[in-house]
Amino acid sequence: MNKTKKVLLYGITIVVIVFSCIWEYYTQQWIAAQPEGGGAVIRVDAFVLWPLVLTLVSVSLFQLFKKK
């Protein structure tokens, strides 16, 4: 993988991590504002967001520590 692709991968990974932290913060705020403390809320977004974060971090770490 050339240098441009690695930098793009690392950049996308950082952006997605920051976005997921912001998303989680506002989602928790919204859940707390729901009646009954948000007990009836089903978090479907977590099935997409966290596997994406884990995949990007895994691929980034693999590229970072891969032997040449």
C-alpha positions in Angstrom: 0.0 0.0 0.0 1.5 3.3 -1.0 1.9 6.3 1.3 -1.1 8.2 0.0 -3.5 5.3 0.7 -2.0 4.9 4.2 -2.5 8.5 5.1 -6.0 8.5 3.7 -6.8 5.3 5.8 -5.4 6.9 8.9 -7.3 10.1 8.3 -10.6 8.4 7.7 -10.0 6.3 10.9 -9.4 9.4 13.0 -12.4 11.2 11.5 -14.7 8.1 12.2 -13.4 7.8 15.8 -14.1 11.5 16.5 -17.5 11.3 14.8 -18.5 8.1 16.8 -17.5 9.8 20.1 -19.6 12.9 19.2 -22.5 10.7 18.0 -22.4 8.6 21.2 -22.4 11.7 23.4 -25.5 13.2 21.7 -27.2 9.9 21.6 -26.8 9.4 25.3 -28.1 12.9 25.9 -31.2 12.1 23.7 -31.8 8.8 25.5 -31.6 10.6 28.9 -34.3 13.1 27.7 -36.7 10.3 26.8 -39.6 9.4 29.1 -38.7 6.7 31.6 -35.0 7.3 31.1 -35.1 5.8 27.6 -35.7 2.3 28.7 -37.6 1.5 25.5 -34.9 2.8 23.1 -33.3 0.2 20.9 -29.9 1.2 19.6 -29.7 -0.1 16.1 -27.0 2.4 15.1 -24.5 0.5 17.3 -24.7 -2.5 15.0 -23.2 -0.3 12.2 -21.0 2.3 14.0 -18.9 0.1 16.3 -18.1 -2.6 13.8 -17.0 0.1 11.4 -14.8 1.7 14.0 -13.3 -1.7 15.0 -12.6 -2.6 11.3 -10.9 0.7 10.5 -8.8 0.6 13.7 -7.8 -3.0 13.0 -6.8 -2.3 9.4 -4.9 0.8 10.4 -3.0 -1.1 13.1 -2.3 -3.9 10.7 -0.8 -1.4 8.1 1.1 0.4 10.8 2.8 -2.7 12.3 3.1 -4.9 9.1 6.6 -6.0 8.2 7.8 -4.8 4.9 
